[in-house]
Amino acid sequence: MQWLRLDFRKRLLLAALCCLAIGLTAPSPLTAFSMAERDRFQRTIIDYRPRLNPEYKKIERKYTRYLIVHTSELGLDTTLRVVSKGKQFRNGRRTDGGHTHYVIARDGSTYRILDKKWTADHAGTSMWDGRSDLSQMSIGIELVGYHYAPITDKQYRSIGLLLRILQDAYGLDDRAVLTHSQVAFGRPNRWHKRDHRGRKRCAKNFDRAKAGLGPTWHYDPDVRAGRLVADAQLAEVFYSPGPRAIASAVEETNLISKHNTAWLIAGEDFDSSATVYQFPDGRVFTGDQITEQVGWNRIPAKTVVLLNQSGSLAELKDDGPVKTIADGITAWSLAGRSYNHHTTIYFLPSGRIKNGSMISDWDDLPVSTRLIIGYNGPFPVSKDRSAYRIAGARFKDPQTIYYLPSKELLGGSRIEDFSRLQAGTLVFVPAAL
């Protein structure tokens, strides 16, 4: 009997040691990708290098210490054009492109913009652990989307694979993977009296765990060393000691509110000519106009902040409830978190009508697509169903939208004779009705 008890204890100990060995050798989420998966992923990367601006000067990077994740703050087409060809500013200044090495679309498609051995101009004024000008020692990865919008699961899978490949190539651990918002810093301005973090909010919504990354920095080394002043919001997002999730620490909206200021949305681009403020009353200002024409403390709540706008302000003028997707103006920038809601209605140039819940590929919504936000419908006008029966006393209201067979969208106040509405006219009424 004693021999049996001893044998049982040995077997129990052996089983425990086996379990411990398995636990110690089990791959982390980042290393869970097989070589076959990595090979397949690399074969699917779209080579965008031939479209690089020929004026961009290729300089070989001497060493690579960091991988820096960005959010592009633009839709796919505009992101690809800007990082390849360069940025165009309203004052006539332009850059020569080469602003990142890789772009990952919302559907996970990955584009190679620049060979990884060259230096990409992506980090700008930056510092980490006392090292500055990080573009000279890092690889840049752009996730198509916004720092106040969700990053898709397909993007997380693609960036997880890409990071694993790059980490292996350069011998980098997970602490070498940082976001642009972590490393960018700014000179003194109206929000900060000293050199400070927070110049960019780029990729502050990046969830490392979803990309398969493990432990990282628990503090900002440059703030701790006194080189920079901390940004309170970013410090909470990246270095909060509690288990608070990034999503709860970030206010996911580009609307001005009591707690969501121009600085928290746009960072040091708050007063840029490429940052546009759409007021609730329809007025539109660029960031460099606010000081003299409005005043920063007088921006009304629910003002929409649009980043990286290089087109004409006329394109952004409020035309009532009907919004239009244009170059650099995406569904998210117009509708915010309601972009994929069933009460956001899209009118495609082809004549098709879809609500937000019916659309999956947001990067391919064509320019000139129109949308209305917070509506129920469509309700067709017929011989037995008049506009009044559909919308009630508000059938003439400018917020009641009519989609005519000619594809024209009109508010109720612009319909001259309701008795002559053609059959097939569609009525959309505010969801609150």
N, C-alpha and C positions, 0 to 999 in steps of 0.2 A: 504493500500500500504506500509506504514511504517512497519507494522507487517511482511509483506512478505519479505522486505529487511532485517530485523533483522533475520528472520528465515533462509534466504539464507546465511547470514554471519555466523550464528551458524553452519550450515551444512558444509560450506566451511572450517571453523576452525576445526570442527570435522574430516573432511576428511584429512586435513593437519596433524593433530595429529596422525591419524591412519597410514598415510604414514611414518611419523617419527618413530613411534613405530616399524613398519615393518622393516625399514632400520636399526634400532638399534639392533633388534633381529635376523636379517637375518644371517644365518651362513656364516662364512668366508669360502674360498675354502677348507681349511684344515679340517674344521668341517663338510663339506658337505657330507662326507661319512656316510652312514647309518650304523646302527649296523649290519644289515644283510650283507652289503658289507664287513665290517670288519671281521665278522665271516667267510664268504666265503674265504676271503683272508688268514686268519689264517689257515684254513683247507688245503689250497694249498701249504703252506710252506713246502719245501722238507727238511726232517730231515737228515742232513749230519753229525750229531754228532758222530755216530759210527765210522766214518773215521778219527776222530781226533787222532793225534799222541799220543800214550799212555804215552810217556815221558813228555808230557806237564803237568806241575803242576797246578792243579786247585786251585785257591785262590778266596774266596768269596769277592766280592767288598763291601766295607763298606757303600758307598753311591754313588748316581748317580746324577751328576750335568749337564752333557753335552751329546749330541748325535753328533757324529763326522762322517761326510760323506767323503768317499775316492773314488778315481778312482783307479782301480787295476793296470793299466798300463800293462795289460796282457789280453789274451783271456780267455774264460770261463774255459776250462779244466785246464790250468796252474794256473789260479787264485784259483780254488778249491783245487788243490794239494798243492799250496804254503801256503795258509792260514790254511789248515788242518794239513799238514805233516811238513811244515817248509821250509825255504829257504836254498838252497845249493849254496855256493860260490866257485869260482874257486880256492881260496887258501885252500880249504878243510873245512873251517868253515861252520857250519850249525846251524839253529835254530830249536826249538822243535814244531813249529806250534802254533796254537791258536792265529792267528794274526787278527781276527775279530770275530764279533758275527753273522753277516749276509752278504750274497753275493746276489746281484740282477743282473741277466743276462740281456742281451740286449733285450730278448723277455719278460722281466718282471718276469720270474720265480725267486722265492726267496728261498734261501737255509739258513737253520739254522746251523751254524758251531759250535757254542758254546752256552750253556745255558746263557741267559742274566744275570744271577746272578754272573757268574764267571768273573774274570778280563781277558781281552784279551790284548795281546801285540800288539797294533795297532797304538798308537800315537807317540811312540818314544820320542825323545827330544822335549818337548812341554811346552807351557805356555799360560794361558789366564787369564787376570785380576789378575795377580800376583800369580795365582796357577800354579804349575808345575807338570810334570809327569802325564799328563791327562789320561793316560791309567787306572790309579787307580780310576778314578771317572767318567768314560764315557763308552758309548756303541759305537762300531765301525760298520759302514755299508759300504761295498765295492760295488761300481757300476762297473760292468765289462766294461772296456774301458779305454780310455786315456784322459788326461787332455787337449789335443789339438784336441780332436775329439768330435762330437756331442753325447750327452746323449739322448737315445731314449724316445719317449713319453710313451712307456710301462714301462720303468724304472722309469720315473717320477710318473706314477700312483702308481706303487708298493711302491716306497719309500714314497710317500705321505700317503698311508695307514699305512705303517709300522711306520712312524714317529708319526702319530696320536695315534696309539696304545701305543707306548712307552712313548709319552708325557703324556697320561692319566695315565699310570702305575706309572710314577715317579713324576707326578705333575710338569712338565716342560713347560715353555712357548716357543715361537718361538725363542727368543734370545738365548736359550740353544742349538739350532741347529747350528753347525759350520762346516766348512770344514777343512780338514787336513792342507791345505795350509795356512789357517788363524792362526792355533794354533802352527804349527811346527816352531821351531827356530833353528838357527845354531850358532856355535862358530866362531870366526874370521877365514877368509880364504882369498884367493887371490882376491875375489870380494868384501868382506866387512872386515873392520878393527875392528869392534865391534860385539858383539852378535846381531843377526839380524833375521828378518823374511825372508821367502823365501827359507828355507831349503828344503821344498817340494812344488811342484807346484800342488800337488794332489787335484783334484776336483775344481780347480779354474774356471772351466767351468760350475759349478753347478748353475743352475738358480732357485733360491728359489721360485719365483712366480709359476713356472711350477710344483713344488712339493706342491703347496698350502700354502706356508709359508707366514706369514705377516711380519710386521716391525721387524727390527733387529738392530744390532749395526751400528752406523754411523761413528765409529772411532775405532782404535785399542787401547784398554786400556793400553797395555804394552808399546806401542810406545809413547803414550801421557804421560805416567808416566816416560819415560826415561829409562825404563828397557831394551828396544830393539831398534835397528835402523830399520826404515821402509824399505820395499822393494817397489820400485817405481811402478812396474807393478801391484803387488797385491793390493797396496793402491788404484790404479786407478780402478781396477776391483771391489773391495769390498766397497770402501769408497768415491768414486768420488761423489761430490755434485750434478753433473748434471745427467740427465736421461739416460746417455749412457748405452747401453745394454752390458751385459757381452760379447756377441759374437763379438762385435766390438772392445772391449778392449783386447781381447785375439787373438793372431795370431795363428790360428788353423793349425799348421803344425809342424812336427818334423824335418824340414829342416833348416840347418844353413843358415842365411842370414845376411845382414848388420845390421838389426834391431832385428834379432832373434838369440841370442847367445846361447852357450852351457848352460850358467847359466839359461837363461829364459826357456829353454826346460827341463833341467834335475834338476835344483836346486842344492842342495849340493851333488847329485849323479853325478855331471858333471865329476869328476875324479875317479869314482868307477870302479872297475874291471868288474862290472856287467853292465856298460853302454858302448855301442859299437858305434863307429863312422865309418860309411861306406862312404868313399870318392867317389866322382864322377868317379874317375879313377879305382875304384874297390878295392883299398887298404882298409884294415880293421884294426882298432886299438881299444883297450879298453881304458877307461878313464884314467887309471893309467899309460898308455904308452905315452900319448900325450905330457907331459912336456918334456921328454927326446928325444923322437923320432920325434916330429913334432913342438911343440910350440903352445900355445893356440891362439896366434894371427896369426897363419898361417893355420888354418883350412879353407879349401876352401868353398865357397858358394855352396849350394845344397848338402852338406854333410848330410846324414841321421843319426839321433840320435835314437838308440834303447835302451830302458830301460829294466832293470831286465833280462838281458841275462845271462844264466848260462851254456849254452851248448858250444860246440866246435866252435872256430872261423872259422874252415873249413866249417861249415854249412853256414856261412855268406859270404863267398868269392863270389865276383861278377862273375857270369857266363854269362856275356853279358846281353841282354834284358830279358832273362828268369829268373824269380825269383821263389823261392820255399818256400811254407809255411812249417814251421817246429815247433817243440815244442818251444813255446815262441816267435815265429816269425809269426805274423798274417797278414792278408790282409791289415789292416790299417797301420801297421808298415812298410810294403813294398810299398804300393801304396799311402799312405796319403789320401788326400781328393778325390783322383780319384778311391778309392776302389770300389765304387758302380756305376762308370761311364760306359757307354756302350762301351767305347774304352779300358776298362780294361778287358782282356780275361782270363778266368780261365779254366784250363785243369785238370779235376778231375781224380783221380786214376782209376775210373771206366771207363774212356774213354769219358765221357760226356764233352761237351764244353759249357760254359755259359759266357755271358758277365756280367759285374757288375750289370747292371740294372735288370737282371733276378734272382738275388740271394736275398733272404730275411733273411735267418738264418745264419748270419756270424759266430756265435759261433761254428757251426757244420761243417765248412769247414774242410775236413780231412787233416791230415798231409800228406805231399808229393804232395798236389795240387800245380800245377805250374801256373804262370801267366805272362802275358806281359802287359805293360802299355802304352797306347797311340797308339792303333792299330785298323785298320779296317779289317774286314774279318768275316768269312772265305770265300775265293775264291777257289773253287775246280779246280784242274788241270784235264783236260780231253783231249781227242784226238784232239778236235778242239780249246782248250784253253791252251796254253803253259804258263810256268812260265813267259816267256818274255812278252806275251800278258797281263798278270795280273799285273806284277810289273814294266814293262818297262826296262829301262837301269839299274835299281837297282836290277834286279832279282838275281844278285850274291852278293849283299850287305849283310854284316853280320847282319844288322838291319832288313832285310827281313826274316821272320820266316816261316819255313816249318814244318807242322805237318804231319808226315808220317803215313801210316796205321799201322805201328808197334808201334805207340804212341810216337815215338821219335820226339823231337823238335830240329831242326837244323837251324842255320843261313845260309843265302845263300852262304857264303864263304866256308861252309863245305860240300856243295853238289858237288860231283866229276863229275857226269855225269847227266846233266839235261834231256837228251834224255831218260834216264832210270827211270825217276820219275814215280811211279805207279799212275794209275788213282785213284782218291779218295784222293790223297795228297792235303792238304789244305794249302793255302798261306795266310799269314797275313802281311799287309804292314803298315808302320808307318802312322798314321793319317794325318801327314803333307803332305804326297805324293798326 
